[in-house]
Amino acid sequence: MTWYKTIFLLSMTKKGFSSKEIQGQLGLKRYEPLWTMVHKLRKAIGQRDDRYTLEGMIEMD
C-alpha cells in the first residue's frame, strides 16, 4: 500500500514531493527505505518518459 500511496503523491503535483515530505505525509519512521523507493520510482518514470516521445504535429489547448 505504501508503494501506491507514494506513486500517488509523486504524480499528484507538477512540483512533486521530496522524500522527506512523503515520509511525513505517510507517517513513516525510517527515511532510508523510502528514499530508495522514491528513487526507484523516479527512475522508472524517467525511463517510461524516454520511451514515449511526441512526434509530428501536436495540438495543445
N, CA and C atoms as a LAMMPS dump frame, in Angstrom:
ITEM: TIMESTEP
0
ITEM: NUMBER OF ATOMS
183
ITEM: BOX BOUNDS ff ff ff
-5.0000000000000000e+02 5.0000000000000000e+02
-5.0000000000000000e+02 5.0000000000000000e+02
-5.0000000000000000e+02 5.0000000000000000e+02
ITEM: ATOMS id mol type element x y z
1 1 1 N 0.813 -1.188 0
2 1 2 C 0 0 0
3 1 3 C 0.864 1.263 0
4 2 1 N 2.013 1.176 0.675
5 2 2 C 2.92 2.322 0.735
6 2 3 C 3.404 2.708 -0.658
7 3 1 N 3.664 1.71 -1.521
8 3 2 C 4.109 1.996 -2.886
9 3 3 C 3.037 2.782 -3.637
10 4 1 N 1.791 2.352 -3.536
11 4 2 C 0.7 3.042 -4.246
12 4 3 C 0.511 4.478 -3.741
13 5 1 N 0.573 4.646 -2.452
14 5 2 C 0.43 5.991 -1.889
15 5 3 C 1.584 6.892 -2.336
16 6 1 N 2.781 6.327 -2.382
17 6 2 C 3.951 7.096 -2.821
18 6 3 C 3.831 7.475 -4.291
19 7 1 N 3.402 6.551 -5.128
20 7 2 C 3.19 6.851 -6.553
21 7 3 C 2.164 7.968 -6.703
22 8 1 N 1.09 7.907 -5.942
23 8 2 C 0.072 8.945 -5.996
24 8 3 C 0.656 10.301 -5.625
25 9 1 N 1.416 10.358 -4.539
26 9 2 C 1.994 11.635 -4.101
27 9 3 C 2.996 12.17 -5.116
28 10 1 N 3.786 11.285 -5.725
29 10 2 C 4.766 11.728 -6.716
30 10 3 C 4.099 12.285 -7.966
31 11 1 N 2.968 11.737 -8.328
32 11 2 C 2.316 12.154 -9.569
33 11 3 C 1.219 13.196 -9.351
34 12 1 N 0.96 13.564 -8.11
35 12 2 C -0.152 14.447 -7.786
36 12 3 C 0.091 15.894 -8.222
37 13 1 N 1.303 16.382 -8.103
38 13 2 C 1.592 17.772 -8.425
39 13 3 C 2.716 17.855 -9.451
40 14 1 N 2.801 18.986 -10.125
41 14 2 C 3.889 19.192 -11.081
42 14 3 C 5.216 19.36 -10.362
43 15 1 N 5.193 20.015 -9.201
44 15 2 C 6.419 20.228 -8.441
45 15 3 C 6.93 18.936 -7.816
46 16 1 N 6.021 18.041 -7.466
47 16 2 C 6.406 16.802 -6.827
48 16 3 C 6.63 16.973 -5.332
49 17 1 N 7.01 15.893 -4.702
50 17 2 C 7.266 15.883 -3.267
51 17 3 C 8.672 15.363 -3.035
52 18 1 N 9.325 15.873 -2.017
53 18 2 C 10.614 15.314 -1.622
54 18 3 C 10.353 14.037 -0.811
55 19 1 N 11.4 13.262 -0.644
56 19 2 C 11.267 12.045 0.156
57 19 3 C 10.879 12.371 1.593
58 20 1 N 11.415 13.464 2.12
59 20 2 C 11.074 13.876 3.485
60 20 3 C 9.596 14.246 3.601
61 21 1 N 9.07 14.958 2.589
62 21 2 C 7.655 15.327 2.61
63 21 3 C 6.765 14.087 2.539
64 22 1 N 7.156 13.128 1.711
65 22 2 C 6.376 11.888 1.6
66 22 3 C 6.431 11.12 2.911
67 23 1 N 7.598 11.104 3.534
68 23 2 C 7.731 10.436 4.825
69 23 3 C 6.752 11.024 5.837
70 24 1 N 6.654 12.342 5.872
71 24 2 C 5.724 12.991 6.786
72 24 3 C 4.273 12.717 6.433
73 25 1 N 3.943 12.749 5.143
74 25 2 C 2.568 12.505 4.698
75 25 3 C 2.111 11.09 5.055
76 26 1 N 3.01 10.117 4.908
77 26 2 C 2.637 8.727 5.157
78 26 3 C 2.858 8.301 6.609
79 27 1 N 3.519 9.15 7.387
80 27 2 C 3.758 8.827 8.794
81 27 3 C 4.746 7.693 8.991
82 28 1 N 5.75 7.616 8.122
83 28 2 C 6.749 6.554 8.226
84 28 3 C 7.899 7 9.122
85 29 1 N 8.494 6.046 9.845
86 29 2 C 9.557 6.372 10.787
87 29 3 C 10.927 6.37 10.126
88 30 1 N 11.182 5.423 9.235
89 30 2 C 12.512 5.287 8.632
90 30 3 C 12.575 5.99 7.292
91 31 1 N 13.643 6.775 7.085
92 31 2 C 13.801 7.572 5.876
93 31 3 C 14.47 6.789 4.744
94 32 1 N 15.489 5.987 5.048
95 32 2 C 16.297 5.335 4.021
96 32 3 C 15.497 4.431 3.089
97 33 1 N 14.612 3.552 3.598
98 33 2 C 13.835 2.714 2.675
99 33 3 C 12.919 3.536 1.766
100 34 1 N 12.367 4.606 2.299
101 34 2 C 11.503 5.469 1.497
102 34 3 C 12.315 6.181 0.426
103 35 1 N 13.496 6.661 0.773
104 35 2 C 14.374 7.331 -0.185
105 35 3 C 14.696 6.397 -1.346
106 36 1 N 15.016 5.145 -1.037
107 36 2 C 15.314 4.148 -2.072
108 36 3 C 14.096 3.916 -2.958
109 37 1 N 12.916 3.792 -2.354
110 37 2 C 11.686 3.579 -3.111
111 37 3 C 11.418 4.743 -4.055
112 38 1 N 11.553 5.961 -3.564
113 38 2 C 11.291 7.147 -4.372
114 38 3 C 12.257 7.214 -5.558
115 39 1 N 13.512 6.889 -5.331
116 39 2 C 14.481 6.924 -6.423
117 39 3 C 14.212 5.831 -7.458
118 40 1 N 13.765 4.669 -7.028
119 40 2 C 13.388 3.615 -7.977
120 40 3 C 12.191 4.054 -8.813
121 41 1 N 11.215 4.675 -8.166
122 41 2 C 10.029 5.14 -8.888
123 41 3 C 10.375 6.253 -9.87
124 42 1 N 11.211 7.207 -9.455
125 42 2 C 11.598 8.3 -10.352
126 42 3 C 12.391 7.778 -11.552
127 43 1 N 13.236 6.792 -11.329
128 43 2 C 13.994 6.195 -12.427
129 43 3 C 13.049 5.513 -13.408
130 44 1 N 12.074 4.759 -12.909
131 44 2 C 11.107 4.079 -13.769
132 44 3 C 10.259 5.08 -14.553
133 45 1 N 9.859 6.166 -13.905
134 45 2 C 9.068 7.201 -14.582
135 45 3 C 9.897 7.853 -15.68
136 46 1 N 11.175 8.127 -15.401
137 46 2 C 12.053 8.723 -16.395
138 46 3 C 12.269 7.813 -17.589
139 47 1 N 12.434 6.517 -17.35
140 47 2 C 12.614 5.567 -18.447
141 47 3 C 11.349 5.476 -19.287
142 48 1 N 10.203 5.521 -18.661
143 48 2 C 8.934 5.486 -19.392
144 48 3 C 8.794 6.727 -20.262
145 49 1 N 9.137 7.887 -19.714
146 49 2 C 9.025 9.132 -20.466
147 49 3 C 9.96 9.135 -21.675
148 50 1 N 11.13 8.537 -21.549
149 50 2 C 12.076 8.474 -22.667
150 50 3 C 11.55 7.6 -23.8
151 51 1 N 10.762 6.599 -23.473
152 51 2 C 10.234 5.684 -24.474
153 51 3 C 9.121 6.297 -25.313
154 52 1 N 8.343 7.182 -24.718
155 52 2 C 7.176 7.739 -25.388
156 52 3 C 7.39 9.223 -25.673
157 53 1 N 7.965 9.507 -26.829
158 53 2 C 8.179 10.898 -27.218
159 53 3 C 7.121 11.315 -28.225
160 54 1 N 6.767 12.577 -28.192
161 54 2 C 5.777 13.101 -29.128
162 54 3 C 6.465 13.405 -30.453
163 55 1 N 5.771 13.079 -31.535
164 55 2 C 6.322 13.322 -32.874
165 55 3 C 5.226 13.894 -33.763
166 56 1 N 5.656 14.548 -34.828
167 56 2 C 4.697 15.05 -35.801
168 56 3 C 4.005 16.298 -35.295
169 57 1 N 2.806 16.547 -35.834
170 57 2 C 2.038 17.725 -35.464
171 57 3 C 1.328 17.478 -34.121
172 58 1 N 1.527 18.401 -33.189
173 58 2 C 0.957 18.275 -31.857
174 58 3 C 0.12 19.495 -31.571
175 59 1 N -1.113 19.294 -31.104
176 59 2 C -2.001 20.405 -30.733
177 59 3 C -2.199 20.394 -29.234
178 60 1 N -2.145 21.588 -28.649
179 60 2 C -2.364 21.713 -27.201
180 60 3 C -3.376 22.817 -26.948
181 61 1 N -4.19 22.643 -25.959
182 61 2 C -5.154 23.67 -25.54
183 61 3 C -4.665 24.394 -24.33
